[in-house]
Amino acid sequence: MAHHKSAKKRIRQDEKKRLHNRYYKKSTRTAIRKLRDLEDRTEAERQLPRLFSMIDRLAKRNLWHPNKASNLKSGLAQHVNGLA
């Protein structure tokens, strides 16, 4: 257990950051799931830029690996292009 004041502060900060990051990662995963469930191409194309922005933000903050972000974006774009 932490004994130094600075170590205790770091633990508090890390917990706060963990909850913040968890919220954004979960909301992005939910948005991805909703996009994959869509059948309407125009609605999916409308949501795609917002979702790309969310994915890029997670990659920029090192919450997701940049390659994971690229693979997700590529797969989602293919999915939307495949909709009738």
N, CA, C and O atoms as CSV, one atom per row, in Angstrom:
chain,resi,resn,atom,element,x,y,z
A,1,MET,N,N,0.841,-1.188,0.000
A,1,MET,CA,C,0.000,0.000,0.000
A,1,MET,C,C,0.879,1.242,0.000
A,1,MET,O,O,1.999,1.220,0.512
A,2,ALA,N,N,0.373,2.313,-0.571
A,2,ALA,CA,C,1.138,3.549,-0.696
A,2,ALA,C,C,1.347,4.204,0.664
A,2,ALA,O,O,0.455,4.230,1.513
A,3,HIS,N,N,2.532,4.722,0.837
A,3,HIS,CA,C,2.846,5.409,2.080
A,3,HIS,C,C,3.105,6.893,1.852
A,3,HIS,O,O,2.932,7.707,2.759
A,4,HIS,N,N,3.519,7.238,0.640
A,4,HIS,CA,C,3.824,8.629,0.352
A,4,HIS,C,C,2.576,9.366,-0.119
A,4,HIS,O,O,1.679,8.800,-0.743
A,5,LYS,N,N,2.563,10.639,0.207
A,5,LYS,CA,C,1.430,11.480,-0.162
A,5,LYS,C,C,1.247,11.502,-1.684
A,5,LYS,O,O,0.125,11.443,-2.185
A,6,SER,N,N,2.364,11.587,-2.405
A,6,SER,CA,C,2.292,11.658,-3.866
A,6,SER,C,C,1.782,10.339,-4.458
A,6,SER,O,O,1.072,10.342,-5.464
A,7,ALA,N,N,2.145,9.212,-3.835
A,7,ALA,CA,C,1.684,7.911,-4.321
A,7,ALA,C,C,0.176,7.756,-4.095
A,7,ALA,O,O,-0.531,7.186,-4.926
A,8,LYS,N,N,-0.299,8.267,-2.968
A,8,LYS,CA,C,-1.742,8.211,-2.692
A,8,LYS,C,C,-2.508,9.074,-3.689
A,8,LYS,O,O,-3.585,8.700,-4.154
A,9,LYS,N,N,-1.935,10.240,-4.013
A,9,LYS,CA,C,-2.570,11.119,-4.995
A,9,LYS,C,C,-2.594,10.449,-6.366
A,9,LYS,O,O,-3.596,10.524,-7.077
A,10,ARG,N,N,-1.500,9.797,-6.737
A,10,ARG,CA,C,-1.430,9.109,-8.033
A,10,ARG,C,C,-2.490,8.016,-8.105
A,10,ARG,O,O,-3.106,7.828,-9.154
A,11,ILE,N,N,-2.711,7.302,-7.024
A,11,ILE,CA,C,-3.736,6.245,-6.996
A,11,ILE,C,C,-5.121,6.852,-7.218
A,11,ILE,O,O,-5.933,6.306,-7.965
A,12,ARG,N,N,-5.384,7.981,-6.564
A,12,ARG,CA,C,-6.679,8.657,-6.758
A,12,ARG,C,C,-6.844,9.113,-8.206
A,12,ARG,O,O,-7.914,8.948,-8.792
A,13,GLN,N,N,-5.794,9.681,-8.778
A,13,GLN,CA,C,-5.864,10.171,-10.154
A,13,GLN,C,C,-6.064,9.022,-11.138
A,13,GLN,O,O,-6.846,9.127,-12.083
A,14,ASP,N,N,-5.347,7.926,-10.904
A,14,ASP,CA,C,-5.453,6.767,-11.796
A,14,ASP,C,C,-6.850,6.188,-11.794
A,14,ASP,O,O,-7.364,5.802,-12.844
A,15,GLU,N,N,-7.465,6.122,-10.637
A,15,GLU,CA,C,-8.829,5.583,-10.539
A,15,GLU,C,C,-9.813,6.477,-11.299
A,15,GLU,O,O,-10.700,5.993,-12.002
A,16,LYS,N,N,-9.638,7.776,-11.144
A,16,LYS,CA,C,-10.507,8.727,-11.840
A,16,LYS,C,C,-10.340,8.587,-13.357
A,16,LYS,O,O,-11.323,8.578,-14.099
A,17,LYS,N,N,-9.095,8.479,-13.804
A,17,LYS,CA,C,-8.810,8.319,-15.232
A,17,LYS,C,C,-9.353,6.996,-15.768
A,17,LYS,O,O,-9.871,6.932,-16.883
A,18,ARG,N,N,-9.229,5.944,-14.961
A,18,ARG,CA,C,-9.699,4.625,-15.384
A,18,ARG,C,C,-11.198,4.654,-15.644
A,18,ARG,O,O,-11.663,4.117,-16.649
A,19,LEU,N,N,-11.958,5.275,-14.746
A,19,LEU,CA,C,-13.402,5.361,-14.922
A,19,LEU,C,C,-13.758,6.219,-16.134
A,19,LEU,O,O,-14.680,5.892,-16.881
A,20,HIS,N,N,-13.035,7.303,-16.325
A,20,HIS,CA,C,-13.261,8.187,-17.470
A,20,HIS,C,C,-12.999,7.436,-18.773
A,20,HIS,O,O,-13.806,7.497,-19.701
A,21,ASN,N,N,-11.877,6.731,-18.842
A,21,ASN,CA,C,-11.524,5.976,-20.052
A,21,ASN,C,C,-12.512,4.852,-20.304
A,21,ASN,O,O,-12.871,4.584,-21.451
A,22,ARG,N,N,-12.953,4.193,-19.242
A,22,ARG,CA,C,-13.904,3.092,-19.379
A,22,ARG,C,C,-15.208,3.580,-19.993
A,22,ARG,O,O,-15.808,2.888,-20.816
A,23,TYR,N,N,-15.646,4.765,-19.595
A,23,TYR,CA,C,-16.872,5.344,-20.134
A,23,TYR,C,C,-16.748,5.560,-21.642
A,23,TYR,O,O,-17.644,5.179,-22.395
A,24,TYR,N,N,-15.653,6.165,-22.086
A,24,TYR,CA,C,-15.490,6.467,-23.503
A,24,TYR,C,C,-15.285,5.208,-24.333
A,24,TYR,O,O,-15.778,5.122,-25.458
A,25,LYS,N,N,-14.562,4.230,-23.792
A,25,LYS,CA,C,-14.375,2.982,-24.527
A,25,LYS,C,C,-15.698,2.236,-24.670
A,25,LYS,O,O,-15.997,1.696,-25.735
A,26,LYS,N,N,-16.479,2.204,-23.612
A,26,LYS,CA,C,-17.759,1.502,-23.636
A,26,LYS,C,C,-18.739,2.192,-24.581
A,26,LYS,O,O,-19.449,1.525,-25.334
A,27,SER,N,N,-18.779,3.522,-24.547
A,27,SER,CA,C,-19.719,4.231,-25.421
A,27,SER,C,C,-19.329,4.047,-26.890
A,27,SER,O,O,-20.200,3.989,-27.758
A,28,THR,N,N,-18.034,3.955,-27.174
A,28,THR,CA,C,-17.594,3.718,-28.543
A,28,THR,C,C,-17.965,2.312,-28.993
A,28,THR,O,O,-18.430,2.123,-30.117
A,29,ARG,N,N,-17.767,1.332,-28.134
A,29,ARG,CA,C,-18.131,-0.049,-28.486
A,29,ARG,C,C,-19.633,-0.160,-28.727
A,29,ARG,O,O,-20.059,-0.870,-29.638
A,30,THR,N,N,-20.431,0.526,-27.932
A,30,THR,CA,C,-21.885,0.513,-28.106
A,30,THR,C,C,-22.263,1.150,-29.442
A,30,THR,O,O,-23.137,0.644,-30.146
A,31,ALA,N,N,-21.605,2.261,-29.794
A,31,ALA,CA,C,-21.886,2.932,-31.065
A,31,ALA,C,C,-21.519,2.034,-32.242
A,31,ALA,O,O,-22.228,2.010,-33.248
A,32,ILE,N,N,-20.417,1.296,-32.125
A,32,ILE,CA,C,-20.008,0.367,-33.179
A,32,ILE,C,C,-21.052,-0.725,-33.341
A,32,ILE,O,O,-21.426,-1.076,-34.460
A,33,ARG,N,N,-21.518,-1.257,-32.225
A,33,ARG,CA,C,-22.531,-2.320,-32.259
A,33,ARG,C,C,-23.814,-1.822,-32.926
A,33,ARG,O,O,-24.422,-2.534,-33.725
A,34,LYS,N,N,-24.220,-0.600,-32.595
A,34,LYS,CA,C,-25.436,-0.039,-33.180
A,34,LYS,C,C,-25.278,0.171,-34.679
A,34,LYS,O,O,-26.217,-0.064,-35.439
A,35,LEU,N,N,-24.100,0.611,-35.111
A,35,LEU,CA,C,-23.866,0.811,-36.539
A,35,LEU,C,C,-23.914,-0.511,-37.286
A,35,LEU,O,O,-24.465,-0.587,-38.384
A,36,ARG,N,N,-23.341,-1.553,-36.696
A,36,ARG,CA,C,-23.347,-2.867,-37.352
A,36,ARG,C,C,-24.756,-3.450,-37.444
A,36,ARG,O,O,-25.034,-4.262,-38.326
A,37,ASP,N,N,-25.637,-3.045,-36.547
A,37,ASP,CA,C,-27.012,-3.545,-36.569
A,37,ASP,C,C,-27.901,-2.803,-37.564
A,37,ASP,O,O,-28.989,-3.273,-37.897
A,38,LEU,N,N,-27.442,-1.645,-38.040
A,38,LEU,CA,C,-28.264,-0.846,-38.953
A,38,LEU,C,C,-28.432,-1.542,-40.298
A,38,LEU,O,O,-27.526,-2.222,-40.779
A,39,GLU,N,N,-29.601,-1.360,-40.893
A,39,GLU,CA,C,-29.886,-1.896,-42.219
A,39,GLU,C,C,-29.967,-0.785,-43.258
A,39,GLU,O,O,-29.826,-1.042,-44.454
A,40,ASP,N,N,-30.194,0.454,-42.809
A,40,ASP,CA,C,-30.363,1.592,-43.699
A,40,ASP,C,C,-29.007,2.227,-44.008
A,40,ASP,O,O,-28.308,2.683,-43.104
A,41,ARG,N,N,-28.643,2.252,-45.281
A,41,ARG,CA,C,-27.326,2.742,-45.672
A,41,ARG,C,C,-27.165,4.244,-45.406
A,41,ARG,O,O,-26.107,4.679,-44.952
A,42,THR,N,N,-28.186,5.022,-45.681
A,42,THR,CA,C,-28.059,6.474,-45.498
A,42,THR,C,C,-27.850,6.824,-44.026
A,42,THR,O,O,-27.057,7.707,-43.699
A,43,GLU,N,N,-28.557,6.136,-43.151
A,43,GLU,CA,C,-28.392,6.369,-41.706
A,43,GLU,C,C,-26.989,5.951,-41.263
A,43,GLU,O,O,-26.358,6.639,-40.460
A,44,ALA,N,N,-26.504,4.825,-41.785
A,44,ALA,CA,C,-25.167,4.346,-41.430
A,44,ALA,C,C,-24.100,5.327,-41.923
A,44,ALA,O,O,-23.139,5.608,-41.207
A,45,GLU,N,N,-24.267,5.844,-43.138
A,45,GLU,CA,C,-23.301,6.811,-43.672
A,45,GLU,C,C,-23.315,8.104,-42.869
A,45,GLU,O,O,-22.291,8.778,-42.750
A,46,ARG,N,N,-24.464,8.448,-42.325
A,46,ARG,CA,C,-24.568,9.655,-41.513
A,46,ARG,C,C,-23.832,9.494,-40.186
A,46,ARG,O,O,-23.249,10.451,-39.677
A,47,GLN,N,N,-23.856,8.298,-39.631
A,47,GLN,CA,C,-23.232,8.057,-38.326
A,47,GLN,C,C,-21.739,7.742,-38.422
A,47,GLN,O,O,-21.014,7.860,-37.434
A,48,LEU,N,N,-21.279,7.344,-39.607
A,48,LEU,CA,C,-19.897,6.893,-39.768
A,48,LEU,C,C,-18.854,7.948,-39.376
A,48,LEU,O,O,-17.927,7.604,-38.643
A,49,PRO,N,N,-18.945,9.200,-39.814
A,49,PRO,CA,C,-17.908,10.178,-39.426
A,49,PRO,C,C,-17.822,10.395,-37.918
A,49,PRO,O,O,-16.728,10.549,-37.375
A,50,ARG,N,N,-18.958,10.407,-37.247
A,50,ARG,CA,C,-18.966,10.578,-35.786
A,50,ARG,C,C,-18.262,9.402,-35.111
A,50,ARG,O,O,-17.516,9.575,-34.147
A,51,LEU,N,N,-18.515,8.211,-35.635
A,51,LEU,CA,C,-17.908,7.007,-35.063
A,51,LEU,C,C,-16.406,6.983,-35.340
A,51,LEU,O,O,-15.624,6.594,-34.473
A,52,PHE,N,N,-16.000,7.395,-36.537
A,52,PHE,CA,C,-14.569,7.469,-36.854
A,52,PHE,C,C,-13.867,8.433,-35.913
A,52,PHE,O,O,-12.742,8.182,-35.481
A,53,SER,N,N,-14.527,9.522,-35.600
A,53,SER,CA,C,-13.963,10.502,-34.681
A,53,SER,C,C,-13.766,9.898,-33.286
A,53,SER,O,O,-12.736,10.117,-32.647
A,54,MET,N,N,-14.755,9.141,-32.826
A,54,MET,CA,C,-14.650,8.505,-31.505
A,54,MET,C,C,-13.485,7.513,-31.478
A,54,MET,O,O,-12.726,7.463,-30.510
A,55,ILE,N,N,-13.352,6.725,-32.547
A,55,ILE,CA,C,-12.282,5.723,-32.626
A,55,ILE,C,C,-10.922,6.410,-32.666
A,55,ILE,O,O,-9.993,5.989,-31.977
A,56,ASP,N,N,-10.800,7.470,-33.473
A,56,ASP,CA,C,-9.530,8.196,-33.562
A,56,ASP,C,C,-9.140,8.807,-32.224
A,56,ASP,O,O,-7.962,8.833,-31.868
A,57,ARG,N,N,-10.127,9.297,-31.485
A,57,ARG,CA,C,-9.850,9.905,-30.193
A,57,ARG,C,C,-9.289,8.861,-29.219
A,57,ARG,O,O,-8.368,9.155,-28.457
A,58,LEU,N,N,-9.844,7.641,-29.247
A,58,LEU,CA,C,-9.333,6.590,-28.362
A,58,LEU,C,C,-7.906,6.195,-28.751
A,58,LEU,O,O,-7.076,5.916,-27.886
A,59,ALA,N,N,-7.631,6.174,-30.058
A,59,ALA,CA,C,-6.277,5.824,-30.509
A,59,ALA,C,C,-5.292,6.933,-30.142
A,59,ALA,O,O,-4.154,6.655,-29.762
A,60,LYS,N,N,-5.728,8.182,-30.255
A,60,LYS,CA,C,-4.853,9.306,-29.942
A,60,LYS,C,C,-4.461,9.304,-28.467
A,60,LYS,O,O,-3.338,9.664,-28.114
A,61,ARG,N,N,-5.390,8.898,-27.615
A,61,ARG,CA,C,-5.125,8.870,-26.175
A,61,ARG,C,C,-4.482,7.567,-25.713
A,61,ARG,O,O,-4.346,7.336,-24.512
A,62,ASN,N,N,-4.086,6.715,-26.657
A,62,ASN,CA,C,-3.439,5.429,-26.370
A,62,ASN,C,C,-4.328,4.482,-25.567
A,62,ASN,O,O,-3.830,3.651,-24.808
A,63,LEU,N,N,-5.643,4.609,-25.734
A,63,LEU,CA,C,-6.547,3.667,-25.086
A,63,LEU,C,C,-6.739,2.454,-25.977
A,63,LEU,O,O,-6.999,1.351,-25.496
A,64,TRP,N,N,-6.609,2.666,-27.281
A,64,TRP,CA,C,-6.609,1.585,-28.261
A,64,TRP,C,C,-5.358,1.735,-29.106
A,64,TRP,O,O,-4.892,2.849,-29.347
A,65,HIS,N,N,-4.818,0.617,-29.551
A,65,HIS,CA,C,-3.662,0.639,-30.435
A,65,HIS,C,C,-4.074,1.262,-31.769
A,65,HIS,O,O,-5.187,1.025,-32.239
A,66,PRO,N,N,-3.206,2.046,-32.378
A,66,PRO,CA,C,-3.566,2.669,-33.662
A,66,PRO,C,C,-3.969,1.662,-34.745
A,66,PRO,O,O,-4.836,1.949,-35.570
A,67,ASN,N,N,-3.341,0.491,-34.740
A,67,ASN,CA,C,-3.702,-0.526,-35.740
A,67,ASN,C,C,-5.109,-1.053,-35.491
A,67,ASN,O,O,-5.842,-1.330,-36.441
A,68,LYS,N,N,-5.493,-1.194,-34.229
A,68,LYS,CA,C,-6.849,-1.635,-33.914
A,68,LYS,C,C,-7.849,-0.616,-34.430
A,68,LYS,O,O,-8.881,-0.974,-34.998
A,69,ALA,N,N,-7.534,0.662,-34.227
A,69,ALA,CA,C,-8.422,1.725,-34.695
A,69,ALA,C,C,-8.548,1.672,-36.218
A,69,ALA,O,O,-9.649,1.792,-36.755
A,70,SER,N,N,-7.430,1.492,-36.907
A,70,SER,CA,C,-7.460,1.433,-38.364
A,70,SER,C,C,-8.262,0.237,-38.854
A,70,SER,O,O,-9.046,0.351,-39.796
A,71,ASN,N,N,-8.066,-0.894,-38.222
A,71,ASN,CA,C,-8.797,-2.097,-38.624
A,71,ASN,C,C,-10.299,-1.929,-38.398
A,71,ASN,O,O,-11.105,-2.338,-39.234
A,72,LEU,N,N,-10.666,-1.333,-37.280
A,72,LEU,CA,C,-12.087,-1.099,-37.004
A,72,LEU,C,C,-12.698,-0.169,-38.042
A,72,LEU,O,O,-13.776,-0.440,-38.571
A,73,LYS,N,N,-12.006,0.925,-38.330
A,73,LYS,CA,C,-12.525,1.904,-39.290
A,73,LYS,C,C,-12.670,1.269,-40.669
A,73,LYS,O,O,-13.658,1.497,-41.367
A,74,SER,N,N,-11.690,0.482,-41.047
A,74,SER,CA,C,-11.742,-0.181,-42.347
A,74,SER,C,C,-12.916,-1.150,-42.421
A,74,SER,O,O,-13.654,-1.171,-43.406
A,75,GLY,N,N,-13.082,-1.948,-41.376
A,75,GLY,CA,C,-14.174,-2.917,-41.349
A,75,GLY,C,C,-15.536,-2.261,-41.344
A,75,GLY,O,O,-16.467,-2.747,-41.986
A,76,LEU,N,N,-15.659,-1.163,-40.623
A,76,LEU,CA,C,-16.942,-0.452,-40.577
A,76,LEU,C,C,-17.260,0.192,-41.919
A,76,LEU,O,O,-18.410,0.193,-42.356
A,77,ALA,N,N,-16.231,0.742,-42.578
A,77,ALA,CA,C,-16.448,1.347,-43.898
A,77,ALA,C,C,-16.884,0.288,-44.899
A,77,ALA,O,O,-17.768,0.536,-45.718
A,78,GLN,N,N,-16.271,-0.895,-44.841
A,78,GLN,CA,C,-16.676,-1.992,-45.726
A,78,GLN,C,C,-18.100,-2.420,-45.441
A,78,GLN,O,O,-18.871,-2.700,-46.358
A,79,HIS,N,N,-18.443,-2.469,-44.164
A,79,HIS,CA,C,-19.802,-2.859,-43.784
A,79,HIS,C,C,-20.821,-1.875,-44.348
A,79,HIS,O,O,-21.838,-2.283,-44.908
A,80,VAL,N,N,-20.548,-0.577,-44.201
A,80,VAL,CA,C,-21.484,0.441,-44.681
A,80,VAL,C,C,-21.582,0.398,-46.212
A,80,VAL,O,O,-22.670,0.547,-46.768
A,81,ASN,N,N,-20.450,0.196,-46.890
A,81,ASN,CA,C,-20.467,0.127,-48.360
A,81,ASN,C,C,-21.209,-1.106,-48.852
A,81,ASN,O,O,-21.740,-1.110,-49.962
A,82,GLY,N,N,-21.249,-2.151,-48.032
A,82,GLY,CA,C,-21.935,-3.373,-48.415
A,82,GLY,C,C,-23.432,-3.333,-48.202
A,82,GLY,O,O,-24.150,-4.212,-48.678
A,83,LEU,N,N,-23.914,-2.320,-47.489
A,83,LEU,CA,C,-25.352,-2.206,-47.263
A,83,LEU,C,C,-26.055,-1.826,-48.566
A,83,LEU,O,O,-25.527,-1.076,-49.386
A,84,ALA,N,N,-27.260,-2.366,-48.727
A,84,ALA,CA,C,-28.004,-2.094,-49.976
A,84,ALA,C,C,-28.804,-0.821,-49.891
A,84,ALA,O,O,-29.481,-0.452,-50.850
